Amino acid sequence: MHYPDHLQIITVCLTWQNGFISIDSAPLQKSYMTAMEIWLLERAEPLYKIYPWKALLRAGSRGCAETEYGQNLMQKMMMSYDSDPKEYARLAGFGYRMLVIIPIRISRMKSTD
């Protein structure tokens, strides 16, 4: 595993002159996700590890952005893991698990107020 100072960030955000571009972002409210999506997010890491890298690269870059520009940025970021796709799977899995855990904790905090 790489040291934190060598860690590449999976979610890339760029500030543009006339707005905001977010690559591979996700909503942080559980109400936006179905039970099946939550179940799958919790199990993304092992799925990503067995998914053929070239197919994951293609699906990941096409599935995260509407524009060709955004898809190219995502592909460029993912290609930085070309030598170690399992590291990409570990980081993506961690990020997806956080997407599941954070909304649950936030909703619990709101219910105790």
ChimeraX attribute file (.defattr): number of C-alpha atoms within 10 A of each C-alpha:
attribute: neighborCount
match mode: 1-to-1
recipient: residues
	/A:1	9
	/A:2	8
	/A:3	6
	/A:4	7
	/A:5	6
	/A:6	8
	/A:7	11
	/A:8	16
	/A:9	13
	/A:10	16
	/A:11	14
	/A:12	14
	/A:13	13
	/A:14	10
	/A:15	9
	/A:16	8
	/A:17	6
	/A:18	6
	/A:19	7
	/A:20	9
	/A:21	14
	/A:22	14
	/A:23	19
	/A:24	17
	/A:25	13
	/A:26	13
	/A:27	10
	/A:28	16
	/A:29	14
	/A:30	17
	/A:31	9
	/A:32	10
	/A:33	15
	/A:34	10
	/A:35	11
	/A:36	8
	/A:37	12
	/A:38	17
	/A:39	13
	/A:40	14
	/A:41	21
	/A:42	18
	/A:43	15
	/A:44	19
	/A:45	23
	/A:46	13
	/A:47	13
	/A:48	18
	/A:49	17
	/A:50	11
	/A:51	14
	/A:52	11
	/A:53	20
	/A:54	12
	/A:55	10
	/A:56	16
	/A:57	21
	/A:58	14
	/A:59	13
	/A:60	16
	/A:61	23
	/A:62	17
	/A:63	12
	/A:64	17
	/A:65	19
	/A:66	11
	/A:67	10
	/A:68	11
	/A:69	10
	/A:70	18
	/A:71	21
	/A:72	14
	/A:73	16
	/A:74	24
	/A:75	18
	/A:76	14
	/A:77	19
	/A:78	21
	/A:79	16
	/A:80	12
	/A:81	16
	/A:82	15
	/A:83	9
	/A:84	12
	/A:85	21
	/A:86	18
	/A:87	18
	/A:88	23
	/A:89	21
	/A:90	17
	/A:91	17
	/A:92	19
	/A:93	21
	/A:94	16
	/A:95	19
	/A:96	19
	/A:97	19
	/A:98	15
	/A:99	19
	/A:100	19
	/A:101	15
	/A:102	14
	/A:103	16
	/A:104	15
	/A:105	11
	/A:106	13
	/A:107	12
	/A:108	11
	/A:109	10
	/A:110	9
	/A:111	8
	/A:112	6
	/A:113	5
